[in-house]
Amino acid sequence: MLLLILGLYAAAATAIGGVLAWLWRRRWRAERSYFEQIREREERLKIALWASGEHFWDNDLIRNSAHVLSVEEPVEGGAGTIRTLRFANPELEVHPDDLPMVRQAMQAHIEGRAPMFVSEHRSRNRDGKWTWVRARGRAVARDALGRVTRVAGTARDISDRRDADRERRIASEVLRSMNEAVSVLDENFFFVAVNPAFSKTTGYTEDEAIGHSASMLDSPQHDAEFYREMREQVVREGHWVGEMWQRRKNGEDFLCSLESIRVDGAIDQRSLYVAVLSDITRAKRTEQELRLLANYDTLTNLPNRSLLSERLSQAIVNARREDSRIAVLFLDLDRFKDVNDSLGHATGDRILRAAAARLREVAPTGATVARLSGDEFTVVLEHLRDPEEGDRLAERIIHAFDAPLAIEDRREIIISPSIGISLYPDHAQVPTDLLKHADTAMYQAKAAGRRTYQRYTEQMEWELRQRATLSGALRKVLENGELRLVYQPRLSLRTGAITGVEALLRWEHPYLGLIPPNHFIPLAEESGMILPIGEWVMREACTTLRRWRQHGLGTLNMSVNVSALQLLRGDLPRYVAKVLADTGVPGERLELELTESVVMAKAAQAAQTMQALRDLGVRLAIDDFGTGYSSLAYLKRLPITTLKIDKAFIDDIAQNRDDKAITHSIIAMARTLGLYVVAEGVEHQAQARLLMEQHCDEIQGYWVARPLDPYRCLAFLRNWRSGVARFEPA
């Protein structure tokens, strides 16, 4: 029985063990199936997250924590793995600048004002860098009161898209703000898109342009073949750049700069064409105007110095190849400055235009007529048969200017040119030297009396260098003390007494020696140095007279020459008054000598200055009378006290009846006007006797005395006696 019972217990135990084993196997299978399902779901989740590029996030609002599931990129031959990150405070993972916006979006969803939580913000990635993400989620759990306790969703890295969107926005904004008209065309050259500048330039709105052919801008200034070839080149080569005429909506043609490029595979693998168009009509017009300004004189429309140099250079190239000659004629209008100053600059401009027209009329076909500056013109004559051909053209030009120039309504003026000529290859090989030599020859023509021409010689170049040397040295004459005065006495024919002296300027250079006044006085006037030199002469002469007056010569007069610049400058009377005051010389003992050309150039202005000088008691003399042109009416009105007859009329007065008659007439006229008369250049007793017979008041010249330095002149004056006169006065 016991054995039976034990057997039953063993059988029962075996049965129970079998059941337990079956139950274990069943549970194991179930658990394995469950974990396989979990692994399968995890794999699917991993695949889904990896394929979508998104992250899963679960935000516990009660604990203020979050879990983020992301799939790491699989290594080659392997599989990606899910990575879970836990954040104790998820707000720390949001960029501080974006956090208020994220909170607002989350609160709107929690409160039911938004069906979903949607946000684009910057979040910290696994490397700790800020990246842009787009997060979306919903409430997934609530408490007993219905309050949201969990929000879950996905997030995607959109940094690349944001950058692309930003670039597109920038490109779009740049396109809209461009001044150039930009259009996009399809493969048939129909407009797909245009920017605002396109509408502004062409007049076609966006709606009017899109869907229409680019041929609506074609201008009739090009034939259809031109546009067809241009578009074929864009299709063939993918690029075209050039200038063309286009037509606006209003029918106006405009010149544009166009660049077109092909963009392959832009839409549905089809090519698009981008055209950038700039309206250059105004720019081209400005360019042409600038070209004219750069190459042509605006007053006369003649070629200017720049274009002249270019043409002269080409002419030299041609002449060298053809073994021919070139003549360069350099013209300057005589006394144009005086005319310009007296008639005004507007009239001067009319004279220049009329002179330019006259030159164009005279110059042969093919010659270049140019204006260099001011009243300087140049004519370039090519293919000379002989050197004298340039001389003949100069003569024709001079004779052409004998006819008056019409300058305004029924008003004419006669003005003559002085012309210098240089020849290629005789005188120079390059344009600058040809122009320089012609200019040098022109100055020689001026010196020869004007209204003539001179051909360049090497002697002229030497004289020009000498002139330049003197001009440079002249600027230091006062500083170096190189100037001195000599004095030439004047004799009264009525009393036989020496009544005064004329101060004459001398320049003694330490290396160049004694330089004649007729060499340096014109240079001083041109450079303006005559003003300080003239002031020095005035003060030196009056200082010498003061010393002589201290030696008992109280009735002696001092004559000083005054230049045109000194006279026309308004401060001459003030300076003379200061010198008289400083030296103590009475005004009536000073006589200022003016040439009649200076006085007559601006008689009205000169009269005011001369009257101011007369108010100081200073005497005024017209020097070299008879060599210029004087108006008797002005002579009568001007406050002149003395006329000095030029030496040219005195030289042959004893032999030439004309000179004798002229001097007699001048003396008679002076007496009628109540003027004192002095004859210059008396060198012989016969001249002195004849002048005395004609009742001339005083004489001056070598017969009386040569110019003397101050000490010898003082000795001469003190030793002079009336009874020692060389002839008995009347």
Secondary structure, 3 states (H helix, E strand, C coil): CHHHHHHHHHHHHHHHHHHHHHHHHHHHHHHHHHHHHHHHHHHHHHHHHHHHCEEEEEEECCCCEEEEEEECCCCCCCCCCEEEEEECCHHHHECCCCHHHHHHHHHHHHCCCCCCEEEEEEEECCCCCEEEEEEEEEEEEECCCCCEEEEEEEEEECHHHHHHHHHHHHHHHHHHHCCCEEEEECCCCEEEEECHHHHHHHCCCHHHHCCCEHHHHECCCCCHHHHHHHHHHHHHHCEEEEEEEEECCCCCEEEEEEEEEEEEEEECCEEEEEEEEEECHHHHHHHHHHHHHHHECCCCCCECHHHHHHHHHHHHHHHHHHCCEEEEEEEEECCHHHHHHHHCHHHHHHHHHHHHHHHHHHCCCCCEEEEEECCEEEEEEEEECCCHHHHHHHHHHHHHCCCCEEEECCEEECCCEEEEEEEECCCCCCHHHHHHHHHHHHHHHHHCCCCCEEECCHHHHHHHHHHHHHHHHHCCHHHHCCEEEEEEEEEECCCCCEEEEEEEEEEEECCCEEECHHHHHHHHHHHCCHHHHHHHHHHHHHHHHHHHHHCCCCCCEEEEECCHHHHHCCCHHHHHHHHHHHHCCCHHHEEEEEEHHHHHHCHHHHHHHHHHHHCCCCEEEEEEECCCCCCHHHHHHCCCCEEEECHHHHCCCCCCHHHHHHHHHHHHHHHHHCCEEEEECCCCHHHHHHHHHCCCCEEECCCCCCCECHHHHHHHHHHCCHHHCCCCCC
